[in-house]
């Protein structure tokens, strides 16, 4: 068990079991005499890694056969451009604004066509998820875009938006594999793996096969076409081989944990420990509306920036690191991704209680 608890929003805490397995195989993967970092992506050895990773993910998420699984580079931010390039046939799209990253994606889409904001929580600093049960969607729009979990503001969709038959695209970067989900409810799911699945540098996209290549805008570069990667099994160019290898190990770790249902129970237990304390604290308070709270990112603060700063500084001296909130909102952020043990949250709450009792002074 680690003595230091890393609450970073990403790159984030990794399962110790996975890190140990990776360390054991670093110099000699399966008797090859090579590290996975050295293995050719064109070798049968790596082909078995990527095939097994995809197969494990399909089983864990119950991904239907009519969906493609792509391993991509460029981070989630590149997807903000690739999505309109590949789907905005009529140069019109609908976006739901629930935070910093949804807003970034919206601004990128405006480079390619008309964007209609059908729902937003910006009026209250993105502290809630708006009602998306009856959105005013343009019949000529190509797709509806959402970001399921909002890392900076600590909110999450708990009810799927009504897309009224339009293509529904969901950024699941910070909720990826944190709980069960019905893949068929969406036409595209995508996310960076650096929160729940592995190191930064890999994006996994899950897309309905019949949509790939159908709506690509003229002039879209070869590397930015989903069909390019689907046709070549995610190996049109050299993929992020080591990240795919580690993602595969994390997926197996989740399976050994009991699957996504057990993982959700684990994540709910952790989040409830922290939220219950925040709800009764007289010094700390959460920023997200209760009905919109995220299990992955808990955002909180005091009424004083000075106290917030003191808390962050003293927390680091008590084996609590990367607890500082994002620069656009301040305060504190505890990211409770899959690999964060319950003991880490209990340690955080115990420190918060002591800090509050001491009136924010040195403990």
Secondary structure, DSSP 4 states (H G I P E B T S, - for coil): --SSEE--SSS----HHHHHHHHHHSS-STTSSS-GGGS-TTSHHHHHHHHHHHHHHHHHHT--TTEEEEEE-SHHHHHHHHHHHHH-TTSEEEEEE-SHHHHHHHHHHTTTSEEEEEEE-GGGTT-SPPP-SS----TT--EEEEESEETTTTEE-SS----TTSEEEEE-TTTTTSS---GGG-SEEEEESTTTTSSSS-EEEEEEGGGTTTSPPTT--GGG-HHHHHHTTT-SS---HHHHHHHHHHHHHHHHHT-HHHHHHHHHHHHHHHHHHHHH-SS-EE-S-GGGB-SSEEEEE-S-HHHHHHHHHHHHTTTEES-BPPTTT-SEEEE--TTS-HHHHHHHHHHHHHHHHTTTS--
